[in-house]
């Protein structure tokens, strides 16, 4: 993944306890995401989280959905260390792996998943990287497996709040290739990679979650 210069309020994490990092956004949205997963995730199987960040989320998910075996992943080594520090003692979380989700071919190594989850990354990468990530994720699902994409999105080409307008402008100013993606483009991409939409769920703080499924054979 291209290392990008991002605004100060994007992907924020600070040191908390030992190797643990704390991201304020993860603290705020963990409960809502757990509720989403309780509704749409399979009750058992293998769950791969892409770009796991600090590890706050995967620990919350593993506690809420103990029937799933969770595999967190991250590009940055300090965040992998944070994930492992949070996950210590939880038997249904594997050690964090290094995985760059926008690189082609990773599904051949990290496939056979019943759930793949991505939180708050698509607005921080380019559209070509989004296409690569979603394509690989679709190939890395078992038949009947589900992909969940969560974050801020445009609705029909529109930014629907002042906060979204300001954040998108800040992202685009730092890097014209990044910023909010449009919901219609995401839906079209899911269709192209042959995933069936289960739902587009409105989430707190004007976020959106796309839930898609690889058809069972």
C-alpha positions, -999 to 999 in steps of 0.1 A, spaced: 0 0 0 13 34 -9 24 53 22 3 85 20 5 118 39 -29 121 56 -46 149 75 -39 149 113 -74 136 120 -72 106 97 -62 72 112 -52 86 146 -38 63 172 -19 72 204 2 51 228 -19 38 258 -4 9 278 28 -8 268 25 -17 231 -12 -9 230 -24 19 208 -57 37 212 -77 51 183 -106 74 194 -127 63 164 -124 27 173 -135 34 209 -165 53 196 -178 28 170 -169 -6 185 -204 -12 200 -222 -3 168 -200 -25 147 -205 -54 172 -242 -50 168 -238 -50 130 -217 -82 131 -242 -99 154 -268 -93 127 -249 -102 96 -218 -122 104 -217 -161 104 -218 -176 138 -188 -198 132 -159 -202 108 -128 -181 99 -130 -143 100 -102 -122 84 -100 -85 93 -81 -64 68 -63 -33 81 -70 -41 117 -55 -9 131 -48 -9 168 -66 -41 177 -94 -26 197 -120 -37 172 -109 -73 168 -109 -79 205 -144 -65 208 -156 -87 179 -139 -118 193 -157 -113 226 -191 -106 210 -188 -134 184 -168 -162 201 -177 -188 175 -155 -172 149 -118 -177 146 -104 -142 140 -73 -134 119 -63 -97 122 -39 -82 97 -20 -50 94 8 -34 73 24 -14 100 45 -34 126 37 -12 155 0 -17 149 5 -55 147 23 -53 181 -7 -34 195 -32 -60 181 -13 -88 197 -11 -69 230 -49 -64 230 -55 -100 220 -34 -117 246 -53 -144 263 -81 -147 237 -80 -181 221 -101 -172 191 -77 -145 178 -46 -156 159 -14 -135 160 -16 -105 136 -2 -111 102 14 -86 77 -10 -82 48 -12 -54 23 -48 -57 12 -44 -36 -20 -17 -59 -35 -29 -85 -60 -26 -121 -52 -31 -123 -14 -62 -144 -17 -41 -174 -28 -24 -173 7 -51 -159 29 -82 -175 13 -111 -197 25 -127 -171 48 -163 -171 60 -161 -134 68 -139 -106 57 -142 -73 74 -127 -39 65 -133 -8 86 -125 28 78 -99 24 50 -116 30 16 -116 68 19 -78 67 26 -68 48 -6 -72 54 -43 -100 39 -64 -76 15 -82 -66 3 -48 -102 -1 -37 -108 -22 -69 -78 -44 -61 -88 -49 -25 -124 -58 -31 -114 -81 -60 -90 -100 -38 -115 -101 -9 -142 -116 -31 -117 -144 -42 -107 -150 -6 -143 -159 5 -157 -193 8 -190 -199 -10 -216 -183 13 -189 -161 29 -196 -125 36 -177 -93 30 -185 -62 52 -171 -28 42 -177 0 67 -168 37 66 -178 72 53 -192 73 18 -209 97 -6 -245 91 -13 -254 94 -50 -223 116 -55 -232 139 -25 -215 146 8 -244 147 32 -230 166 62 -206 195 68 -182 172 87 -181 149 57 -175 178 33 -146 191 54 -130 157 59 -132 148 22 -118 182 13 -89 177 37 -81 142 23 -83 154 -13 -60 183 -6 -34 160 8 -37 135 -20 -61 140 -50 -63 102 -54 -81 96 -21 -113 107 -4 -148 95 0 -160 69 -25 -195 69 -38 -220 43 -27 -231 36 -63 -195 29 -74 -191 5 -45 -223 -13 -54 -212 -16 -90 -178 -30 -79 -194 -56 -57 -215 -67 -87 -185 -69 -109 -167 -92 -85 -198 -114 -84 -208 -107 -48 -245 -104 -40 -256 -74 -19 -272 -84 14 -277 -48 25 -264 -13 27 -268 -4 64 -269 32 77 -246 34 107 -240 61 134 -220 93 126 -233 92 90 -213 60 82 -224 32 59 -218 -6 60 -220 -27 28 -227 -64 35 -222 -87 5 -221 -124 0 -203 -148 -23 -230 -170 -38 -230 -206 -26 -223 -231 -53 
